[in-house]
Amino acid sequence: MVHTLSKLLSPAAEAFRYFMLERAESHLADKYGRLLKLPPAPSVG
């Protein structure tokens, strides 16, 4: 999500932004995560 920081968002746009930040990542991961080829996590130790 991209917006200009120099402009205030309308209440509706701010609510949508909040919704996207809170919910969209997990929704997109559930729906499309299997299509991504992520590098293996680094080993700890």
N, CA, C and O atoms as a CHARMM CRD file, in Angstrom:
* protein
*
  180
    1    1 MET  N      0.84600  -1.16500   0.00000 PROA 1      0.00000
    2    1 MET  CA     0.00000   0.00000   0.00000 PROA 1      0.00000
    3    1 MET  C      0.89400   1.23100   0.00000 PROA 1      0.00000
    4    1 MET  O      1.86000   1.31400   0.75800 PROA 1      0.00000
    5    2 VAL  N      0.56200   2.17100  -0.84900 PROA 2      0.00000
    6    2 VAL  CA     1.37300   3.37300  -1.00500 PROA 2      0.00000
    7    2 VAL  C      0.46600   4.58900  -0.88700 PROA 2      0.00000
    8    2 VAL  O     -0.62200   4.63200  -1.46100 PROA 2      0.00000
    9    3 HSD  N      0.93600   5.57100  -0.13500 PROA 3      0.00000
   10    3 HSD  CA     0.23800   6.85400  -0.10100 PROA 3      0.00000
   11    3 HSD  C      1.23700   7.94300   0.24700 PROA 3      0.00000
   12    3 HSD  O      2.30200   7.67200   0.80200 PROA 3      0.00000
   13    4 THR  N      0.88400   9.17400  -0.08400 PROA 4      0.00000
   14    4 THR  CA     1.74700  10.30400   0.19100 PROA 4      0.00000
   15    4 THR  C      1.62100  10.69800   1.65000 PROA 4      0.00000
   16    4 THR  O      0.52300  10.98800   2.12500 PROA 4      0.00000
   17    5 LEU  N      2.73300  10.71000   2.36000 PROA 5      0.00000
   18    5 LEU  CA     2.70600  11.04600   3.78100 PROA 5      0.00000
   19    5 LEU  C      2.37100  12.50500   4.02400 PROA 5      0.00000
   20    5 LEU  O      1.96700  12.87000   5.12800 PROA 5      0.00000
   21    6 SER  N      2.53100  13.34800   3.00900 PROA 6      0.00000
   22    6 SER  CA     2.25100  14.77000   3.18400 PROA 6      0.00000
   23    6 SER  C      0.75900  15.08600   3.14700 PROA 6      0.00000
   24    6 SER  O      0.36700  16.21800   3.42800 PROA 6      0.00000
   25    7 LYS  N     -0.07100  14.11700   2.80900 PROA 7      0.00000
   26    7 LYS  CA    -1.52400  14.32100   2.76600 PROA 7      0.00000
   27    7 LYS  C     -2.19800  13.42700   3.79800 PROA 7      0.00000
   28    7 LYS  O     -1.81100  12.27400   3.99100 PROA 7      0.00000
   29    8 LEU  N     -3.19700  13.97100   4.44800 PROA 8      0.00000
   30    8 LEU  CA    -3.96900  13.18000   5.39800 PROA 8      0.00000
   31    8 LEU  C     -4.96300  12.31000   4.63900 PROA 8      0.00000
   32    8 LEU  O     -5.57000  12.74800   3.66200 PROA 8      0.00000
   33    9 LEU  N     -5.12100  11.08100   5.09900 PROA 9      0.00000
   34    9 LEU  CA    -6.10100  10.19000   4.48900 PROA 9      0.00000
   35    9 LEU  C     -7.48500  10.50000   5.05100 PROA 9      0.00000
   36    9 LEU  O     -7.62400  10.91300   6.20200 PROA 9      0.00000
   37   10 SER  N     -8.49500  10.29500   4.23000 PROA 10     0.00000
   38   10 SER  CA    -9.86800  10.43700   4.71300 PROA 10     0.00000
   39   10 SER  C    -10.12900   9.34100   5.74000 PROA 10     0.00000
   40   10 SER  O     -9.39800   8.35100   5.77200 PROA 10     0.00000
   41   11 PRO  N    -11.14700   9.49000   6.57500 PROA 11     0.00000
   42   11 PRO  CA   -11.45500   8.42300   7.53100 PROA 11     0.00000
   43   11 PRO  C    -11.69200   7.07200   6.85000 PROA 11     0.00000
   44   11 PRO  O    -11.27400   6.04000   7.37600 PROA 11     0.00000
   45   12 ALA  N    -12.34300   7.06400   5.71100 PROA 12     0.00000
   46   12 ALA  CA   -12.58600   5.80600   4.99300 PROA 12     0.00000
   47   12 ALA  C    -11.27700   5.20700   4.48800 PROA 12     0.00000
   48   12 ALA  O    -11.06600   3.99800   4.59300 PROA 12     0.00000
   49   13 ALA  N    -10.40100   6.04100   3.94500 PROA 13     0.00000
   50   13 ALA  CA    -9.11600   5.55900   3.44700 PROA 13     0.00000
   51   13 ALA  C     -8.24400   5.06900   4.59400 PROA 13     0.00000
   52   13 ALA  O     -7.54400   4.06600   4.45600 PROA 13     0.00000
   53   14 GLU  N     -8.28100   5.76600   5.71900 PROA 14     0.00000
   54   14 GLU  CA    -7.50400   5.33500   6.88000 PROA 14     0.00000
   55   14 GLU  C     -8.02100   3.98900   7.40300 PROA 14     0.00000
   56   14 GLU  O     -7.22700   3.13000   7.78500 PROA 14     0.00000
   57   15 ALA  N     -9.33000   3.80400   7.42100 PROA 15     0.00000
   58   15 ALA  CA    -9.90200   2.52700   7.85300 PROA 15     0.00000
   59   15 ALA  C     -9.48700   1.40300   6.90700 PROA 15     0.00000
   60   15 ALA  O     -9.16000   0.30400   7.35300 PROA 15     0.00000
   61   16 PHE  N     -9.50000   1.67400   5.60600 PROA 16     0.00000
   62   16 PHE  CA    -9.07600   0.68200   4.62700 PROA 16     0.00000
   63   16 PHE  C     -7.60000   0.35600   4.80100 PROA 16     0.00000
   64   16 PHE  O     -7.20900  -0.81000   4.74800 PROA 16     0.00000
   65   17 ARG  N     -6.77900   1.38000   5.00700 PROA 17     0.00000
   66   17 ARG  CA    -5.34900   1.17400   5.23400 PROA 17     0.00000
   67   17 ARG  C     -5.12100   0.29200   6.45400 PROA 17     0.00000
   68   17 ARG  O     -4.31400  -0.63600   6.41700 PROA 17     0.00000
   69   18 TYR  N     -5.83100   0.58600   7.52600 PROA 18     0.00000
   70   18 TYR  CA    -5.70400  -0.20900   8.75200 PROA 18     0.00000
   71   18 TYR  C     -6.11900  -1.66200   8.48500 PROA 18     0.00000
   72   18 TYR  O     -5.43400  -2.59500   8.90600 PROA 18     0.00000
   73   19 PHE  N     -7.23600  -1.84400   7.79000 PROA 19     0.00000
   74   19 PHE  CA    -7.70500  -3.18500   7.45900 PROA 19     0.00000
   75   19 PHE  C     -6.65400  -3.93900   6.64800 PROA 19     0.00000
   76   19 PHE  O     -6.35300  -5.09800   6.93200 PROA 19     0.00000
   77   20 MET  N     -6.10700  -3.27700   5.64900 PROA 20     0.00000
   78   20 MET  CA    -5.10500  -3.93200   4.80600 PROA 20     0.00000
   79   20 MET  C     -3.87900  -4.32800   5.61800 PROA 20     0.00000
   80   20 MET  O     -3.36700  -5.43500   5.45300 PROA 20     0.00000
   81   21 LEU  N     -3.40300  -3.45600   6.48200 PROA 21     0.00000
   82   21 LEU  CA    -2.22300  -3.75900   7.28000 PROA 21     0.00000
   83   21 LEU  C     -2.48900  -4.89600   8.26500 PROA 21     0.00000
   84   21 LEU  O     -1.60800  -5.71800   8.52000 PROA 21     0.00000
   85   22 GLU  N     -3.68800  -4.94200   8.81000 PROA 22     0.00000
   86   22 GLU  CA    -4.01400  -5.95800   9.81600 PROA 22     0.00000
   87   22 GLU  C     -4.39300  -7.30800   9.20800 PROA 22     0.00000
   88   22 GLU  O     -4.06300  -8.34600   9.78000 PROA 22     0.00000
   89   23 ARG  N     -5.06500  -7.31900   8.08400 PROA 23     0.00000
   90   23 ARG  CA    -5.66500  -8.55100   7.56600 PROA 23     0.00000
   91   23 ARG  C     -5.13000  -9.05000   6.23800 PROA 23     0.00000
   92   23 ARG  O     -5.12600 -10.25500   5.98700 PROA 23     0.00000
   93   24 ALA  N     -4.68600  -8.15800   5.39700 PROA 24     0.00000
   94   24 ALA  CA    -4.36200  -8.55800   4.02600 PROA 24     0.00000
   95   24 ALA  C     -3.16700  -9.49800   3.95100 PROA 24     0.00000
   96   24 ALA  O     -3.16800 -10.41900   3.13400 PROA 24     0.00000
   97   25 GLU  N     -2.15500  -9.29200   4.77500 PROA 25     0.00000
   98   25 GLU  CA    -0.96200 -10.12800   4.68200 PROA 25     0.00000
   99   25 GLU  C     -1.29900 -11.60100   4.90400 PROA 25     0.00000
  100   25 GLU  O     -0.87500 -12.45500   4.12500 PROA 25     0.00000
  101   26 SER  N     -2.05400 -11.90600   5.95600 PROA 26     0.00000
  102   26 SER  CA    -2.38800 -13.30800   6.21800 PROA 26     0.00000
  103   26 SER  C     -3.32400 -13.86400   5.14100 PROA 26     0.00000
  104   26 SER  O     -3.21100 -15.02800   4.75600 PROA 26     0.00000
  105   27 HSD  N     -4.24700 -13.02700   4.65600 PROA 27     0.00000
  106   27 HSD  CA    -5.14900 -13.47000   3.59300 PROA 27     0.00000
  107   27 HSD  C     -4.36800 -13.80700   2.32600 PROA 27     0.00000
  108   27 HSD  O     -4.58900 -14.85200   1.71400 PROA 27     0.00000
  109   28 LEU  N     -3.46100 -12.92400   1.93800 PROA 28     0.00000
  110   28 LEU  CA    -2.66500 -13.17300   0.73100 PROA 28     0.00000
  111   28 LEU  C     -1.74900 -14.37800   0.91200 PROA 28     0.00000
  112   28 LEU  O     -1.55100 -15.15100  -0.02400 PROA 28     0.00000
  113   29 ALA  N     -1.19100 -14.54300   2.10700 PROA 29     0.00000
  114   29 ALA  CA    -0.33200 -15.70000   2.36100 PROA 29     0.00000
  115   29 ALA  C     -1.13800 -16.99300   2.27700 PROA 29     0.00000
  116   29 ALA  O     -0.66900 -17.97900   1.71000 PROA 29     0.00000
  117   30 ASP  N     -2.34900 -16.99500   2.83700 PROA 30     0.00000
  118   30 ASP  CA    -3.19800 -18.18700   2.77200 PROA 30     0.00000
  119   30 ASP  C     -3.57500 -18.51000   1.33300 PROA 30     0.00000
  120   30 ASP  O     -3.56700 -19.67300   0.92900 PROA 30     0.00000
  121   31 LYS  N     -3.90400 -17.48400   0.56500 PROA 31     0.00000
  122   31 LYS  CA    -4.39300 -17.70300  -0.78600 PROA 31     0.00000
  123   31 LYS  C     -3.27000 -17.96400  -1.79800 PROA 31     0.00000
  124   31 LYS  O     -3.42000 -18.80000  -2.68900 PROA 31     0.00000
  125   32 TYR  N     -2.14300 -17.24900  -1.66200 PROA 32     0.00000
  126   32 TYR  CA    -1.10800 -17.31200  -2.68300 PROA 32     0.00000
  127   32 TYR  C      0.24600 -17.78600  -2.16400 PROA 32     0.00000
  128   32 TYR  O      1.18100 -17.92600  -2.95200 PROA 32     0.00000
  129   33 GLY  N      0.37700 -18.03200  -0.88800 PROA 33     0.00000
  130   33 GLY  CA     1.65900 -18.39500  -0.30900 PROA 33     0.00000
  131   33 GLY  C      2.26500 -19.64100  -0.91700 PROA 33     0.00000
  132   33 GLY  O      3.48500 -19.73700  -1.04600 PROA 33     0.00000
  133   34 ARG  N      1.43700 -20.58900  -1.28900 PROA 34     0.00000
  134   34 ARG  CA     1.95600 -21.82600  -1.88300 PROA 34     0.00000
  135   34 ARG  C      2.59700 -21.57700  -3.23300 PROA 34     0.00000
  136   34 ARG  O      3.37200 -22.40500  -3.71100 PROA 34     0.00000
  137   35 LEU  N      2.28700 -20.44500  -3.85700 PROA 35     0.00000
  138   35 LEU  CA     2.86200 -20.12000  -5.16500 PROA 35     0.00000
  139   35 LEU  C      4.24300 -19.48300  -5.04800 PROA 35     0.00000
  140   35 LEU  O      4.98300 -19.40800  -6.02900 PROA 35     0.00000
  141   36 LEU  N      4.58600 -19.02700  -3.85100 PROA 36     0.00000
  142   36 LEU  CA     5.87400 -18.35900  -3.64700 PROA 36     0.00000
  143   36 LEU  C      6.95400 -19.38200  -3.33400 PROA 36     0.00000
  144   36 LEU  O      6.72200 -20.35400  -2.61500 PROA 36     0.00000
  145   37 LYS  N      8.11800 -19.14900  -3.87700 PROA 37     0.00000
  146   37 LYS  CA     9.27200 -19.99100  -3.54400 PROA 37     0.00000
  147   37 LYS  C     10.18300 -19.15100  -2.66000 PROA 37     0.00000
  148   37 LYS  O     10.97200 -18.34600  -3.15600 PROA 37     0.00000
  149   38 LEU  N     10.07100 -19.34200  -1.35600 PROA 38     0.00000
  150   38 LEU  CA    10.85100 -18.56200  -0.41200 PROA 38     0.00000
  151   38 LEU  C     12.16900 -19.27000  -0.12100 PROA 38     0.00000
  152   38 LEU  O     12.22600 -20.50000  -0.12000 PROA 38     0.00000
  153   39 PRO  N     13.21800 -18.50900   0.12200 PROA 39     0.00000
  154   39 PRO  CA    14.49300 -19.14300   0.47900 PROA 39     0.00000
  155   39 PRO  C     14.36600 -19.80700   1.84600 PROA 39     0.00000
  156   39 PRO  O     13.56500 -19.36500   2.67000 PROA 39     0.00000
  157   40 PRO  N     15.13900 -20.85700   2.10000 PROA 40     0.00000
  158   40 PRO  CA    15.06400 -21.50700   3.40500 PROA 40     0.00000
  159   40 PRO  C     15.48100 -20.55500   4.51200 PROA 40     0.00000
  160   40 PRO  O     16.32800 -19.68500   4.31300 PROA 40     0.00000
  161   41 ALA  N     14.87800 -20.72900   5.68100 PROA 41     0.00000
  162   41 ALA  CA    15.21100 -19.89900   6.82800 PROA 41     0.00000
  163   41 ALA  C     16.64300 -20.20200   7.27200 PROA 41     0.00000
  164   41 ALA  O     17.07400 -21.35500   7.23500 PROA 41     0.00000
  165   42 PRO  N     17.37600 -19.17500   7.68800 PROA 42     0.00000
  166   42 PRO  CA    18.75200 -19.42600   8.14300 PROA 42     0.00000
  167   42 PRO  C     18.74300 -20.27500   9.41800 PROA 42     0.00000
  168   42 PRO  O     17.86600 -20.13900  10.27200 PROA 42     0.00000
  169   43 SER  N     19.72800 -21.14000   9.51600 PROA 43     0.00000
  170   43 SER  CA    19.81100 -21.98600  10.72000 PROA 43     0.00000
  171   43 SER  C     20.34500 -21.17700  11.88100 PROA 43     0.00000
  172   43 SER  O     21.16500 -20.27700  11.70100 PROA 43     0.00000
  173   44 VAL  N     19.87600 -21.50200  13.06900 PROA 44     0.00000
  174   44 VAL  CA    20.29800 -20.80300  14.29100 PROA 44     0.00000
  175   44 VAL  C     21.29700 -21.68400  15.01800 PROA 44     0.00000
  176   44 VAL  O     21.07700 -22.88100  15.20400 PROA 44     0.00000
  177   45 GLY  N     22.38600 -21.07600  15.41900 PROA 45     0.00000
  178   45 GLY  CA    23.32100 -21.86500  16.22000 PROA 45     0.00000
  179   45 GLY  C     24.72000 -21.78800  15.83800 PROA 45     0.00000
  180   45 GLY  O     25.56700 -22.42400  16.46600 PROA 45     0.00000
